[in-house]
Amino acid sequence: MTTSFIQVLFFLLAGIAVIILLTAKYRVHAFFALLLACFLVGFGVQLSFANILTAVKEGFGGILKSLGIIIVLGTTLGVVLERSGCTRIMANFILKKTGEKKASLAMSISGFIVGLPVFCDSGFIVLSGLNRSLANRTGIPMVIMSVSLATGLYSVHCLIPPHPGAAAAAATLGVDFGKLILIGMAVALPGMIVGHLWAQFAGKKIQQLHVAHEHTQDHGPGPSVTRAFLPVVVPIILIAINSFLSIVNNIPLIIHKIFSVLGEPIMALSVGIILAFASIHSWTRQEVGKLLQDGAEKAGGILVIIGAGGAFGAVLSAAKMGEHFSEAMNLQNMSIFFPFLIAFILKTAQGSSTVAIITASSIVLPLLPALGLDSENGKLVCVLAMGAGSMMVSHANDAYFWVISKFSGLELRTMLKTYSIATILMGLTTLLTVYILSLMIL
C-alpha cells in the first residue's frame, strides 16, 4: 500500500508538533522528543519497525561521524576562553578602541567576536560584569547595553560553526565548513548592526532601574591582548587559507599540504585550544583536567540532540519525503524562503535555535532538488537561510532570553519590547542578506 501526500504531510506535521509540544510545554529533552518523532512519522508513513530502526541508527551515527569531534573541540575552546579571561580581555580592548561614548557599540562588537567560538548564553554571562560596569560608568541605560551585547552574540550563534545548529545543518547538507564560516561572518554582520541600532532606538524610550546582579567569578588579570585574540583569530585564518587554497591553482605542493592539514576544522580548533591554554602559564594539572572535562561534558548534551536530529532526517529520507513534496507542490519558486520559514516556525514554537535548525535541515535535505538548492552554493545559502529563520522569534520559551533578563535585571515586558523585536529584525535582515547573496552566486 502506497502512502499519499496528505498522509505524509499529516504525519510530518504531527512529528513536528510532538517535538514542539514535548520540548516547549513539558520540558522533555530534545533528544527524546526527536526520537519519538522518528517513530511517529515512520509508522505513520508505513515504514516497518526494522526500517525505522535502521534509519535511526544510520542517521544518528552518520551525523556524529562528521560532526562529533568538531562540537567537542568547539565547546572546549569556548570553556577555556571563558575561564582564562580571554573574553574579558578582548571586550576591554574593543572598548578602548571605540571609547566610552560608544560603549554599547563596543559590547555589540565584543559579542560578535567572542561569540565566534563561545555559546551566546555563556558569552553573555562572562561579559555581563563588564557590561554592568560600563552602564554605570557611562550612564547608558542597561537595556541598550544588554541588548547590544545579546544581539552581537546571537548574530553569529545562529549562523556559524562550531555552534551546533549551523554545524549540524552544514554536516547534514554537505556544506564546506570553511566557506560557511567565512561567508557566515559577512552575513551575520548586518544582523549585528541592526540589533545594535534597534537597541539604541528602543532603549532610549524605556526607563529601567538598575538592580542587584549576580557576579561572575574573576579569574585574575588574564592574558595579554595578543594572547587573548590568538585562539579566536588563528583557527579562522587557518580555515580561511585552506578554503582559499582549494580554489587557487599554482600553489606549491608543500604549502598546500601544510594548510590542508592545519586548515581542517578539527585541527584548526585544536590549535585554538592549545593557544587558549598557552595564554595562561599558571594552569595546574588539575585545572587543565577540569577544563577538558567540562568541555567534553558540555558537548555531550549537544551531541545527543544533533544525533537525534540526524536520525529524524534519515527517517524522513527513508519515507521519500522529498519525492512526495516535489510531486505535490511547486517548491522551485520558494527557494531559500521555505527553509527560512520552517526554521522560523520551529524556533518561535519551541524556543531553541539549535533544535530549530537541526530539525529544519532534516526536513529540507530531501527537498533540495525541488527547491533548486542542490548545488554546492545552493546548500550554502540554504544553511544560512535556516540560520536566519532560527533567530526569530526569541521570547519567553528561549533559555537565552532568560539569561539576558536575569543577568541584566530587565523585566519581561522590556525584554519583549526590545530583545524579542530585535531578533525579528535580525532574522529578516539576515534573510534579505542571504537573498541578495543567492542572486549573486546561484
KOLGU-979965 format. One record per residue (C-alpha): residue number from 0; residue in three letters; x, y, z. Coordinates in pm, 1 decimal. Layout:
<rs>
NUM;ALA;X;Y;Z
...
</rs>
This chain:
<rs>
0;MET;0.0;0.0;0.0
1;THR;146.3;336.0;-106.3
2;THR;125.5;648.9;106.0
3;SER;-45.8;962.8;-20.9
4;PHE;93.0;1314.5;3.6
5;ILE;-180.5;1408.4;251.9
6;GLN;-79.9;1118.5;474.7
7;VAL;289.4;1209.9;453.5
8;LEU;216.8;1577.3;524.6
9;PHE;-12.0;1494.0;817.4
10;PHE;245.3;1276.8;995.7
11;LEU;528.7;1519.0;922.0
12;LEU;328.3;1795.4;1089.0
13;ALA;236.5;1555.4;1370.0
14;GLY;605.0;1478.2;1425.0
15;ILE;694.1;1847.4;1435.2
16;ALA;403.2;1910.8;1673.0
17;VAL;530.8;1636.9;1905.2
18;ILE;878.9;1791.1;1908.9
19;ILE;737.5;2136.3;1988.2
20;LEU;487.8;2014.3;2249.1
21;LEU;731.7;1793.4;2438.4
22;THR;1021.5;2041.3;2439.9
23;ALA;826.7;2365.3;2491.9
24;LYS;541.4;2265.0;2722.7
25;TYR;656.0;1951.8;2903.4
26;ARG;1029.2;2035.4;2904.8
27;VAL;1124.7;1694.3;2769.8
28;HIS;1486.5;1678.5;2649.0
29;ALA;1502.8;1737.1;2272.5
30;PHE;1678.3;1400.1;2219.4
31;PHE;1375.2;1204.6;2338.8
32;ALA;1131.1;1433.7;2156.7
33;LEU;1315.8;1386.7;1827.3
34;LEU;1345.6;1011.8;1882.5
35;LEU;973.9;978.3;1947.0
36;ALA;902.4;1185.9;1636.4
37;CYS;1114.8;942.8;1431.7
38;PHE;887.0;650.8;1519.1
39;LEU;565.7;852.3;1492.7
40;VAL;648.1;969.5;1139.9
41;GLY;796.3;633.7;1041.6
42;PHE;493.6;429.6;1146.0
43;GLY;261.7;697.2;1007.9
44;VAL;404.6;663.4;656.1
45;GLN;400.8;282.4;685.5
46;LEU;769.7;210.3;731.6
47;SER;840.7;-116.8;910.2
48;PHE;990.7;-115.7;1258.9
49;ALA;1313.2;-264.7;1121.0
50;ASN;1343.2;7.0;856.2
51;ILE;1277.4;283.4;1109.5
52;LEU;1534.8;142.7;1349.2
53;THR;1792.9;110.0;1070.5
54;ALA;1731.7;468.5;959.2
55;VAL;1757.8;597.0;1318.1
56;LYS;2088.4;418.2;1377.9
57;GLU;2240.9;524.1;1045.9
58;GLY;2120.4;883.0;1078.2
59;PHE;2243.2;913.8;1436.7
60;GLY;2585.1;767.8;1361.3
61;GLY;2626.7;943.2;1029.1
62;ILE;2587.5;1295.8;1163.1
63;LEU;2812.8;1231.5;1464.0
64;LYS;3079.5;1078.4;1241.5
65;SER;3122.7;1406.3;1058.1
66;LEU;3044.4;1644.8;1341.6
67;GLY;3109.1;1493.2;1684.4
68;ILE;3475.7;1586.4;1726.8
69;ILE;3421.1;1939.4;1596.4
70;ILE;3145.4;2006.2;1850.5
71;VAL;3355.3;1874.1;2140.3
72;LEU;3657.2;2082.3;2037.6
73;GLY;3450.0;2394.9;1974.9
74;THR;3279.1;2363.4;2311.6
75;THR;3610.2;2306.3;2488.4
76;LEU;3764.9;2612.2;2321.5
77;GLY;3475.8;2823.4;2446.7
78;VAL;3514.7;2691.2;2802.5
79;VAL;3889.6;2761.0;2810.8
80;LEU;3843.0;3112.6;2670.3
81;GLU;3588.5;3188.2;2941.9
82;ARG;3798.6;3057.0;3230.5
83;SER;4124.5;3212.3;3111.0
84;GLY;3978.4;3562.1;3093.0
85;CYS;4039.9;3592.9;2717.5
86;THR;3680.8;3700.5;2652.4
87;ARG;3704.5;3980.8;2908.3
88;ILE;4039.2;4099.9;2770.7
89;MET;3902.7;4111.9;2415.6
90;ALA;3599.0;4312.0;2526.9
91;ASN;3810.7;4564.2;2720.0
92;PHE;4041.4;4609.4;2420.8
93;ILE;3748.7;4680.1;2187.8
94;LEU;3607.6;4929.0;2440.2
95;LYS;3933.3;5123.4;2445.2
96;LYS;3922.9;5149.1;2066.8
97;THR;3561.5;5267.7;2045.4
98;GLY;3559.8;5489.7;2354.5
99;GLU;3311.9;5503.3;2640.6
100;LYS;3063.4;5716.4;2444.5
101;LYS;3021.5;5421.7;2208.6
102;ALA;3024.7;5162.2;2483.6
103;SER;2710.1;4991.0;2351.9
104;LEU;2874.7;4950.2;2010.6
105;ALA;3182.1;4811.4;2186.5
106;MET;2967.2;4549.5;2359.1
107;SER;2798.1;4460.1;2031.2
108;ILE;3133.1;4410.0;1857.2
109;SER;3263.5;4220.8;2160.1
110;GLY;2964.1;3991.0;2143.7
111;PHE;3022.5;3930.6;1771.8
112;ILE;3389.2;3836.3;1821.6
113;VAL;3352.2;3648.1;2150.0
114;GLY;3050.3;3468.7;2005.4
115;LEU;3251.5;3309.5;1725.5
116;PRO;3377.0;3024.1;1949.4
117;VAL;3167.9;3081.3;2266.0
118;PHE;2797.9;2993.5;2302.5
119;CYS;2577.4;3302.2;2330.1
120;ASP;2446.2;3223.9;2679.7
121;SER;2794.9;3157.9;2818.0
122;GLY;2935.7;3465.5;2642.6
123;PHE;2665.7;3687.3;2789.6
124;ILE;2723.8;3558.2;3142.6
125;VAL;3101.4;3606.5;3111.7
126;LEU;3070.6;3963.1;2979.5
127;SER;2776.3;4069.6;3196.5
128;GLY;3001.6;4206.1;3471.3
129;LEU;3185.4;4432.0;3226.7
130;ASN;2851.7;4528.9;3072.6
131;ARG;2710.5;4641.5;3408.2
132;SER;3026.3;4832.1;3493.4
133;LEU;3016.8;5023.1;3165.9
134;ALA;2647.2;5103.5;3205.0
135;ASN;2712.4;5255.9;3548.4
136;ARG;3026.8;5440.7;3431.9
137;THR;2882.9;5587.9;3112.5
138;GLY;2521.4;5640.5;3213.9
139;ILE;2399.3;5447.6;2910.2
140;PRO;2076.5;5263.3;3002.4
141;MET;2128.6;4897.4;3088.9
142;VAL;1868.7;4791.8;2834.1
143;ILE;2074.4;4942.1;2548.9
144;MET;2398.2;4784.7;2672.4
145;SER;2245.3;4442.2;2733.6
146;VAL;2050.4;4414.2;2408.6
147;SER;2356.9;4531.3;2212.8
148;LEU;2570.3;4261.2;2374.5
149;ALA;2298.4;3996.7;2340.4
150;THR;2237.0;4060.2;1969.9
151;GLY;2608.9;4068.7;1891.7
152;LEU;2647.8;3722.1;2042.6
153;TYR;2326.2;3595.0;1884.2
154;SER;2411.9;3708.1;1530.9
155;VAL;2695.0;3456.0;1496.6
156;HIS;2546.0;3185.3;1718.7
157;CYS;2274.8;3104.6;1463.2
158;LEU;2493.5;3111.3;1152.1
159;ILE;2849.5;2994.6;1207.1
160;PRO;3016.9;2665.2;1310.5
161;PRO;3128.7;2540.1;1556.4
162;HIS;2792.7;2646.3;1701.7
163;PRO;2589.3;2325.3;1698.6
164;GLY;2289.6;2431.3;1490.5
165;ALA;2488.5;2569.1;1198.0
166;ALA;2746.1;2291.5;1225.0
167;ALA;2479.8;2020.0;1222.6
168;ALA;2298.0;2177.6;927.7
169;ALA;2626.1;2204.3;735.7
170;ALA;2706.9;1840.4;804.0
171;THR;2356.0;1727.2;709.6
172;LEU;2352.8;1916.0;380.2
173;GLY;2722.5;1862.8;299.9
174;VAL;2836.4;2226.2;315.8
175;ASP;3206.1;2313.3;345.3
176;PHE;3274.2;2441.3;698.1
177;GLY;3541.9;2687.8;591.9
178;LYS;3323.5;2855.1;332.1
179;LEU;3028.5;2866.3;572.8
180;ILE;3238.5;3032.4;844.0
181;LEU;3378.5;3299.1;611.2
182;ILE;3055.5;3383.7;432.3
183;GLY;2854.4;3337.2;751.9
184;MET;3058.8;3608.2;926.3
185;ALA;2980.8;3851.1;644.3
186;VAL;2611.2;3758.8;654.0
187;ALA;2597.2;3792.1;1033.6
188;LEU;2741.2;4144.6;1033.2
189;PRO;2426.8;4325.2;907.3
190;GLY;2222.3;4134.8;1165.9
191;MET;2455.7;4252.0;1442.2
192;ILE;2433.0;4614.0;1321.6
193;VAL;2052.7;4606.8;1305.6
194;GLY;2036.7;4455.3;1655.0
195;HIS;2259.9;4731.3;1790.7
196;LEU;2065.0;5010.0;1615.5
197;TRP;1734.7;4875.8;1746.1
198;ALA;1878.8;4851.2;2097.7
199;GLN;1970.5;5219.6;2083.3
200;PHE;1636.8;5326.1;1935.1
201;ALA;1409.8;5122.4;2162.9
202;GLY;1625.3;5150.5;2474.2
203;LYS;1606.4;5529.9;2484.8
204;LYS;1229.5;5507.9;2530.9
205;ILE;1244.7;5270.9;2826.2
206;GLN;1333.8;5369.0;3181.2
207;GLN;1483.5;5067.2;3355.0
208;LEU;1601.3;5066.2;3713.1
209;HIS;1936.8;4912.9;3796.6
210;VAL;1904.1;4614.4;4025.5
211;ALA;2140.7;4386.0;4211.2
212;HIS;2300.3;4118.1;3998.8
213;GLU;2496.8;3801.5;4042.5
214;HIS;2865.3;3844.3;3976.9
215;THR;3069.0;3611.0;3767.2
216;GLN;3391.4;3477.7;3906.5
217;ASP;3701.8;3678.8;3828.7
218;HIS;3989.9;3454.7;3729.1
219;GLY;4272.3;3702.8;3779.3
220;PRO;4422.6;3965.3;3547.9
221;GLY;4414.2;3741.7;3242.0
222;PRO;4645.6;3721.6;2939.5
223;SER;4774.8;3997.4;2712.5
224;VAL;4555.0;4130.1;2433.1
225;THR;4753.0;3939.7;2168.4
226;ARG;4729.9;3612.8;2359.0
227;ALA;4357.1;3668.4;2417.0
228;PHE;4277.8;3716.0;2047.2
229;LEU;4502.4;3442.8;1904.8
230;PRO;4282.6;3142.4;2000.0
231;VAL;3992.8;3300.5;1808.5
232;VAL;4175.8;3455.6;1514.8
233;VAL;4423.7;3179.4;1427.7
234;PRO;4167.6;2897.2;1369.7
235;ILE;3962.3;3128.8;1146.7
236;ILE;4273.1;3224.2;945.7
237;LEU;4379.5;2860.0;906.8
238;ILE;4035.0;2753.9;787.3
239;ALA;4017.9;3054.8;554.7
240;ILE;4357.3;2980.2;398.1
241;ASN;4260.9;2617.3;342.5
242;SER;3937.2;2720.7;171.4
243;PHE;4124.7;2975.4;-41.2
244;LEU;4392.9;2728.7;-149.5
245;SER;4129.3;2475.9;-254.6
246;ILE;4013.8;2709.0;-533.3
247;VAL;4352.1;2853.7;-636.5
248;ASN;4595.9;2684.9;-870.8
249;ASN;4977.1;2703.1;-890.8
250;ILE;5028.9;2678.1;-515.1
251;PRO;5348.9;2497.8;-405.1
252;LEU;5260.3;2143.1;-302.9
253;ILE;5424.5;2167.3;40.3
254;ILE;5221.7;2477.6;131.1
255;HIS;4902.1;2313.4;10.6
256;LYS;4971.5;2002.3;219.6
257;ILE;5051.4;2201.0;534.2
258;PHE;4737.4;2412.6;523.7
259;SER;4515.1;2127.2;409.9
260;VAL;4603.1;1967.8;745.1
261;LEU;4608.6;2276.0;968.2
262;GLY;4304.0;2425.8;795.9
263;GLU;4086.4;2121.8;859.7
264;PRO;3830.6;2240.2;1120.5
265;ILE;3930.4;1969.5;1369.0
266;MET;4297.0;2069.0;1351.6
267;ALA;4223.0;2443.1;1347.5
268;LEU;4008.7;2418.0;1660.8
269;SER;4277.9;2204.0;1826.6
270;VAL;4531.4;2478.2;1755.4
271;GLY;4290.1;2729.6;1908.8
272;ILE;4259.5;2520.3;2227.0
273;ILE;4637.5;2493.9;2257.1
274;LEU;4673.3;2870.8;2214.1
275;ALA;4398.5;2930.8;2471.6
276;PHE;4578.8;2714.5;2726.2
277;ALA;4907.5;2886.2;2638.3
278;SER;4755.0;3227.0;2716.1
279;ILE;4792.5;3148.5;3087.7
280;HIS;5115.0;2991.1;3211.8
281;SER;4993.1;2918.1;3563.7
282;TRP;4745.7;2638.8;3482.3
283;THR;4779.7;2345.6;3720.9
284;ARG;4736.7;1986.6;3608.9
285;GLN;4408.7;1968.7;3798.4
286;GLU;4276.3;2287.3;3634.3
287;VAL;4361.2;2163.7;3285.3
288;GLY;4191.8;1832.1;3352.7
289;LYS;3881.8;2006.0;3490.9
290;LEU;3854.0;2237.4;3188.2
291;LEU;3882.3;1949.5;2942.7
292;GLN;3625.7;1751.9;3139.8
293;ASP;3384.7;2048.2;3145.6
294;GLY;3422.8;2095.2;2770.4
295;ALA;3352.8;1730.1;2696.8
296;GLU;3056.6;1715.3;2936.2
297;LYS;2902.3;2033.9;2797.7
298;ALA;2933.9;1893.6;2445.6
299;GLY;2764.7;1565.8;2542.1
300;GLY;2415.8;1711.9;2573.5
301;ILE;2454.0;1889.1;2241.2
302;LEU;2578.2;1579.6;2060.8
303;VAL;2279.6;1363.9;2153.8
304;ILE;2041.6;1631.0;2019.3
305;ILE;2239.9;1657.1;1696.4
306;GLY;2244.6;1277.1;1664.2
307;ALA;1869.3;1258.2;1715.4
308;GLY;1823.8;1530.4;1455.7
309;GLY;2026.0;1322.4;1212.1
310;ALA;1809.3;1021.9;1292.4
311;PHE;1492.3;1223.5;1225.6
312;GLY;1634.4;1332.0;890.8
313;ALA;1717.5;973.7;798.1
314;VAL;1361.0;864.3;871.6
315;LEU;1224.1;1146.3;655.4
316;SER;1459.8;1040.0;378.4
317;ALA;1350.5;675.8;409.8
318;ALA;989.7;793.4;382.5
319;LYS;1080.5;961.1;47.9
320;MET;959.1;1292.5;181.2
321;GLY;1132.9;1484.4;-95.5
322;GLU;958.0;1294.5;-373.5
323;HIS;614.8;1348.3;-220.3
324;PHE;664.5;1723.5;-176.2
325;SER;821.5;1777.8;-518.6
326;GLU;528.0;1598.8;-686.4
327;ALA;257.4;1780.8;-491.7
328;MET;398.8;2134.0;-461.2
329;ASN;590.7;2380.2;-675.0
330;LEU;877.9;2435.4;-434.5
331;GLN;1106.4;2576.6;-703.6
332;ASN;958.2;2923.9;-655.6
333;MET;1007.2;2914.7;-277.3
334;SER;1384.2;2854.7;-285.5
335;ILE;1550.4;2985.4;36.6
336;PHE;1219.4;3109.3;178.7
337;PHE;1099.6;2754.4;251.6
338;PRO;1392.2;2656.0;480.0
339;PHE;1371.2;3000.8;641.6
340;LEU;1001.2;2955.8;722.0
341;ILE;1048.8;2604.7;861.9
342;ALA;1328.6;2718.5;1096.0
343;PHE;1133.4;3032.2;1192.9
344;ILE;819.4;2834.6;1286.5
345;LEU;1017.7;2578.1;1486.7
346;LYS;1221.3;2843.2;1668.6
347;THR;918.8;3052.4;1762.8
348;ALA;723.8;2748.8;1879.3
349;GLN;980.3;2562.2;2089.0
350;GLY;1248.4;2820.1;2174.4
351;SER;1580.1;2657.1;2083.2
352;SER;1765.8;2787.3;1777.1
353;THR;1977.4;2471.1;1777.9
354;VAL;1679.0;2233.8;1773.6
355;ALA;1504.9;2452.9;1514.3
356;ILE;1786.7;2447.8;1260.5
357;ILE;1872.1;2079.2;1319.2
358;THR;1509.4;1977.1;1265.9
359;ALA;1469.2;2212.8;969.4
360;SER;1779.7;2073.3;798.9
361;SER;1638.3;1720.0;834.5
362;ILE;1313.6;1830.3;670.5
363;VAL;1480.4;2030.6;393.3
364;LEU;1750.6;1776.5;295.2
365;PRO;1529.9;1557.3;72.4
366;LEU;1367.6;1870.3;-75.7
367;LEU;1686.8;2037.3;-200.7
368;PRO;1639.6;1934.0;-567.3
369;ALA;1278.0;2052.3;-566.6
370;LEU;1384.2;2384.2;-413.1
371;GLY;1661.5;2426.8;-668.5
372;LEU;1920.8;2428.7;-389.7
373;ASP;2103.3;2100.0;-454.0
374;SER;2419.5;2271.5;-585.8
375;GLU;2717.4;2348.6;-362.4
376;ASN;2626.4;2717.0;-336.3
377;GLY;2257.3;2631.1;-306.7
378;LYS;2323.5;2421.7;2.7
379;LEU;2533.4;2704.2;148.5
380;VAL;2257.6;2966.6;116.1
381;CYS;2006.5;2710.2;243.1
382;VAL;2201.3;2670.3;569.5
383;LEU;2230.1;3047.3;605.0
384;ALA;1856.8;3089.5;538.6
385;MET;1777.5;2835.6;811.1
386;GLY;2014.2;3023.2;1041.4
387;ALA;1821.1;3343.4;972.3
388;GLY;1494.3;3165.5;1048.3
389;SER;1633.3;3021.3;1372.3
390;MET;1696.0;3376.3;1500.0
391;MET;1329.7;3466.8;1527.4
392;VAL;1135.9;3494.4;1743.0
393;SER;1324.3;3467.6;2074.0
394;HIS;1077.9;3510.1;2358.7
395;ALA;978.9;3353.9;2691.1
396;ASN;1034.1;2991.6;2579.9
397;ASP;1400.6;3058.0;2494.1
398;ALA;1660.5;2989.4;2765.3
399;TYR;1889.7;3263.9;2628.0
400;PHE;1601.4;3513.2;2668.8
401;TRP;1601.7;3445.2;3044.1
402;VAL;1981.4;3454.3;3072.0
403;ILE;1973.4;3809.0;2934.4
404;SER;1685.6;3906.1;3163.3
405;LYS;1843.8;3758.8;3476.3
406;PHE;2191.9;3899.7;3433.6
407;SER;2070.6;4241.8;3318.7
408;GLY;1778.6;4292.5;3555.4
409;LEU;1538.4;4358.0;3266.6
410;GLU;1168.1;4293.0;3314.9
411;LEU;972.2;4058.9;3087.5
412;ARG;783.2;4343.4;2920.7
413;THR;1107.2;4527.3;2849.8
414;MET;1266.2;4216.7;2704.8
415;LEU;971.9;4158.9;2471.3
416;LYS;975.2;4520.6;2351.7
417;THR;1347.9;4531.4;2291.8
418;TYR;1524.6;4198.1;2255.7
419;SER;1238.1;3994.3;2105.3
420;ILE;1169.5;4258.9;1840.5
421;ALA;1544.6;4284.1;1777.7
422;THR;1554.5;3912.4;1690.8
423;ILE;1273.5;3963.3;1436.8
424;LEU;1460.9;4249.1;1271.5
425;MET;1784.6;4048.5;1276.5
426;GLY;1620.6;3744.8;1118.1
427;LEU;1458.1;3948.3;839.3
428;THR;1777.2;4145.6;776.0
429;THR;1979.7;3825.6;757.9
430;LEU;1725.9;3671.1;520.6
431;LEU;1749.2;3976.3;294.5
432;THR;2129.3;3949.6;301.0
433;VAL;2112.3;3578.9;213.7
434;TYR;1865.9;3651.1;-66.5
435;ILE;2099.6;3910.2;-219.0
436;LEU;2385.2;3661.6;-184.3
437;SER;2178.9;3392.9;-357.1
438;LEU;2117.3;3624.1;-652.8
439;MET;2493.7;3664.6;-685.9
440;ILE;2609.4;3302.3;-656.8
441;LEU;2319.9;3082.9;-773.0
</rs>
